[in-house]
Amino acid sequence: MSAPELATARPLLVPEALRREIEAFLYLEARLADESRYAEWEKLVADDMHYWVPKGAADYDPAERLSYINDNRPRLATRIRQLMTGVRHAQTPPSPMRRIVSNIEVLAIDDDAGTYTVGSNFVLYELAVQSGTTLRVWPGRVTHRLRRVGGELRMSQKIVELVTATAPQWNMAFLI
């Protein structure tokens, strides 16, 4: 499904056990990112991962226009290694963060590929202690593509559409 199709997709009814498994995965992914547990977060990622934070709505080809983040799996691995050094000056000391994940909806299931496309809303609260304890608020919508790898859910795509995506942004020196 394309981004415009996903934006208007009606959520699917799925078995309760699957819904709970997907919700638990999204909550874990958010907590690991919030707590800068990058090695554990990376274990949730599939080999063909695409991590994209578009500049505006996700209705364009990221190869043709500017994005805040547009990482394939090798670039994401580099980003994580940099974050794990602990010497990212924009995050020294690291910002305490917490996000709230809500409105989780299964938007598409591809039985042939074994994927689930899931949309959710979030608000991330970042206490930017590097700049005098400024509280930054990052609201948006995330679309995850999840796939089973070895029986476990893994992310093969994460698209983060920020409410403020067309406005100037603070440094995103963390996993959003």
MOZIKA-V802115 format. One record per backbone hydrogen bond with DSSP energy under -0.5 kcal/mol. CO is the residue of the C=O (numbers start at 1). NH is the residue of the N-H. Records with the same first field share a line. If there is no record, write none. Layout:
CO = NH, NH
//
This chain:
2 = 6
3 = 7
4 = 8
5 = 8, 9
6 = 9
12 = 14
15 = 19
16 = 20
17 = 21
18 = 22
19 = 23
20 = 24
21 = 25
22 = 26
23 = 27
24 = 28
25 = 29
26 = 30
27 = 31
28 = 32
29 = 33
30 = 34
31 = 35
32 = 37
33 = 36
34 = 97
36 = 38
37 = 41
38 = 42
39 = 43
41 = 44
42 = 45
44 = 155
46 = 49
50 = 52, 158
51 = 71
52 = 160
53 = 68, 69
54 = 56
57 = 59
60 = 62
61 = 64, 65
66 = 55
69 = 53
71 = 51
72 = 76
73 = 77
74 = 78
75 = 79
76 = 80
77 = 81
78 = 82
79 = 83
80 = 84
81 = 85
82 = 85
83 = 86
87 = 89
88 = 91
89 = 92
91 = 93
96 = 127
98 = 125
99 = 101
100 = 123
102 = 121
105 = 107, 119
106 = 12
108 = 117
109 = 111
110 = 114, 115
114 = 148
115 = 110
116 = 118, 146
117 = 107, 108
118 = 144
119 = 105
120 = 142
121 = 102
122 = 140
123 = 100, 125
124 = 126, 138
125 = 98
126 = 128, 136
127 = 96, 129
128 = 131, 133, 134
129 = 132
134 = 128, 136
136 = 126
137 = 139
138 = 124
139 = 163, 164
140 = 122
141 = 161
142 = 120, 144
143 = 159
144 = 118, 146
145 = 156, 157
146 = 116
147 = 154
149 = 152
152 = 149
154 = 147
155 = 46
156 = 50
157 = 145
158 = 52, 160
159 = 143, 161
160 = 162
161 = 141
162 = 165
164 = 167
171 = 173
172 = 174
174 = 176
//
